[in-house]
């Protein structure tokens, strides 16, 4: 009687089945992760939209940087985090943030107001550098895919209101909110 053993073909079949199951698991995990990221982006966009409504209610308009020192994304962050005042100038110490810092993973209580650099130095860029180092992140709201949320006010297309959206996982398409979504 011969020894019972697997043939090379049986081993290859078992390995192929394991590889197919592993591939299905990876694809399923990718879909779960992508679905989670989309849901997170919707929550973040809703929080930003709500903060924009509060900002408009408090200051009579949407965030803008009249001196055009900062990018639209930096302007949105600085305004909703309390570092821009109603005229679009820097506010130090900052106002109360209008967007919950915990949603975007930053903590404004971690800085010491005595360490804030002179805002007139280097056209305000020293403040941006200090703030990004203090927050340990970009001075912008980032979507779950690591891209900056797109904020446009005033709108380039001449329409009223603002545009706010994420470019999505591919960085090319967007889904978001504009003022028309406010009911």
CORNOR-V481339 format. One line per field, one symbol per residue. phi: phi as a letter, one per 20 degrees, with the letter a starting at -180 (. if undefined). burial: I if it has 24 or more other C-alpha atoms within 12 Angstrom, else O. A space follows every 50 residues. Layout:
phi: ???
burial: ???
This chain:
phi: .efebeefffffffffffffffffffffffffffffffffffffffffff ffffffffdnaegbdfelfdfgffffffffenedefenefdcfffffedf gffdmccfeeddgfeffffefllnffffffffffelafeaedffeneffe ccbfffenffncdbadfnfemcdccaccffffd
burial: OOOOOOOOOOOOOOOOOOOOOOOOOOOOOOOOOOOOOIOOIIIIIIIIII IIIOIOOOOOIIIIIOOOIIIIIIIIIIIIIIIIIIOIIIIIOIOIIIII IOOIOIOIOOOOOOOIOOOOOOOIOOIIIIIIOOIOOIIIIIIIOOOIII IIIOOOOOOOIIIIIIIIIOOOOIIIIIIOOOO
